[in-house]
Amino acid sequence: MKFICTCDTLRKEISYASNFTTKRNALSITSNVLLENKNNTLTIKATDSKNGFISSIEVNTVVPGNTTVLCEKFLDVLKNINGDVELEISQENDNLSIKNSKESKFIVNMRTVDADKFPEMIEYPEEDYFTVGQNLFFDMVDKTSYAVGHEESRFFLTGVYIEYKNDKLVMVATDGKRLNCVRRSFEQEIDTFVPAIVPVNFLNNLKMVGSGDGVLSLSFKNGYAFANIEGRYMYSLLITGNYPNYERVIPKNFDHRAVASTAEMLDAINLISVTIEMKSKKIIFEINGDGIMISGEDSDGNSKNVVKCDYEGPEMKLSFNYNFLQDAIKKIESDNFTICFNNASTAIGLVSEPESDYIFIIMPMQA
């Protein structure tokens, strides 16, 4: 096998592929990336048995062939080649040779493994996909994925729940103490599919590969998530389990609403968080017609700050994990946002002002 290609183009695809390889066992064939060279096209494949990635780039095929090479090591070599040089890559006697095609200033040899040992990958028919706009879909991922759980005993909460309901794509994430939900309409027609719990890494890999422009194609079938994005094919094993009924967690109505500046609130929380006891992470809101008194304390002292708000209702004292508040408010794009609540012991909602297609739910702490 022998082909010529630019280093930058190859490096980018191998970096994507590396996220789909086995990391803990360098002796496993799934730690390798498969290179298939023919007809001036190099096809790159990677899988860790649960996830898969396939892409193709244009090359100058000198001798067609295929082989596999340790992905992380191959990527490290490519990262340490300065500039967008033209590479000549060839295989002979179980070794992959990498050199500058024009000047032969360097030669790196790497051990290869026969391509026949690389596992079969899962492929899915194009007609079973639906398309969505990349930008809007990735924004949904941004607004939800950080709220997933991390407890292995509740593995069904470690992914993002996706369904199509009432003509809207719904994306939900929760760790049991907070819940983020986005319900969004798309210009593209979406066929009904069985709700899926999608691993966060798969969604993050989609974001990494995508440019944010145009569309991506998705399918959730046979226990897998499949995607085609900008000429690249990806798949991941879905998370099994019964996802909680998120609609029961989101209150149908809120009795009270306080509107405040997004930037002012975030600045106040950031300042007060410095003095909060790190173990409890508790921040206190005292809401009345004059504003929101924000306070926190630890063994070394306490701090208070007042943020103006538009509020008509009884004085209310609420306590939260300040990290949850910070995470949510950072995702609100509008100048103002609304804190929605009923009482001190029930969930509160954070929404943009004016209200948009997403809501962040946070469970209170004991005052």
C-alpha positions, 0 to 999 in steps of 0.5 A: 500500500502506498499513497500521498496526501496532505498532513493537515487533512489526514491529521484531522480525520485521525483525530476524529477517529481516535475518539472511537478507538479503545484506549485502555488496551493498546494490544486490542485491534480496536485500538487501531485505525483501519486505512483502506486506500484505493481509487485515489480515496483513503477510507478511515475506520475506527471502532471500540465495539460500541461506537464506530466512525468512517470517513474518506479523504482524497489522496493520490493512490500509488499502490492500493491496499489496506492495513491497520495501525495504532491510532493514538501513536499515528495521531501523535506522529501527525501532530508532531509534523510541522506545517501542512506538508505532503506525506508519502505513506506506505506499508511494507513487511508489516511496517507503515512508513511516513515521510515527506513526499518531496524532501524525505526529511523524516522517516517514521516507521510504525508496526501494522496489523493485518486489516483482516483482523479488524472487526466488521462495522455496523452500517445502516440504510440511508433511507432510514435517517431524518435530517435536522439543522446542525446549529439548532441541534447542537444548541439543544445538546449544549443546553442539556448534556451537562446535566446528565448523571454520573452514577453508574448505579443509575446508568440510564441517567448518564445519557441524553433522552431524545424523542419526537413528540407533538411535532417537536424534537425533545431533548432531556437530561437529568441527574435527579437533582436538576433537569434540562429540557428543550422542545424544538421545531425544525424546518425538516420533516422528522419521522416518528422514532422510538425514544432513545437514551443517547450517550453524551460522548456520541453527541459531543463527537457529533459537535466536534465533527460538525461545522454547525452549518447545514444539516446532519442525518440521524437514526435511532434504531435497533439499539443504536444511534446512527449519524451522517454528518459532512461526509462522515458516518458515526454510530453508538450503542444506545443506553438501555433502561427506563428513563424517568417521566420528565414531564412529571418533574416539570411543574405545569404551572408556577404561582410566582415569577421574578424577572432579573438581568442574566448578566447581573445575576451571574456576576452576583452568584460568581462573586458570592460563590467564592465565600460559600462552603464548598461541601454544601455549595448552598446559596440562598435567595430572599425574593421580595418586591425590592429585589433578590438578596443573595447570600452564602456563608462558610466558617470564614465569613459570609457575603451578600449581594442584591440583584434587582428584579421585577416581582410581585408576590409574597416574600420567599426564601429559596436555597440552591446548589450554586453550581446548578444555578451557574450552569443554567444561567450561562446557557440563557442567551437573553438579557433577562431571565425568569425564576419561576417557583411555587414555594420553598420546597418544590422545584424552580424553573429558569427560563429566558425572558421572553420565554423560549423553547427550553426550561431548566429545572432545579430542585431546592436545598433545605434552607 
